[in-house]
Amino acid sequence: MAGAVYDGLLDGVLELMVRKKEMAARIKSLTLEQAGFLAPEQAEKLLELVDKKQACIDEIGRIDGELQQLKEKAGVVDGVPEQEGVDRPVFQKRERIEKMRREIDLILREAWHLDEQNRRRLEAEFCRIKSGLKSLQAGRKTFTAYQGAAAPARGCFIDKKK
């Protein structure tokens, strides 16, 4: 493969990796922001953040598709186009790509851990609400039991057979 074409592919990969890293950082930021909106009365804001996060995940999926297309245009080793006898600038670009891939993996792993913490807090909140509802239902049953059956309606009965 010609050096200029290969160099252009590396530039394309670098550009996509920068976009992917930005999206990964945005996902982590949104996940951190979600932690402040886990209370039931803030459900709308939480859902809004989830939608924004999903848009970032979708964008990463598109970027991965573009990266795959670039990989198919060149021989690829560990996500980095491979070429024999590379010069120093090309080698540096390949190193930057690999470093960026590791950074993206780290950011996404941190976001996943934050998301797990948020999920556990939501589960605890759900259990608290569920317990409160059970208590409310038990209170209603107790109230009904002490109040007794409803008094019969007043009226008279007329027998038409006689």
Secondary structure, DSSP 8 states (H G I E B T S, - for coil): --HHHHHHHHHHHHHHHHHHHHHHHHHHHHHHHHGGG-SGGGHHHHHHHHHHHHHHHHHHHHHHHHHHHHHHHS-EETTEE--TT--HHHHHHHHHHHHHHHHHHHHHHHHHHHHHHHHHHHHHHHHHHHHHHHHHHHHHHHHHHHH-S----------TT-
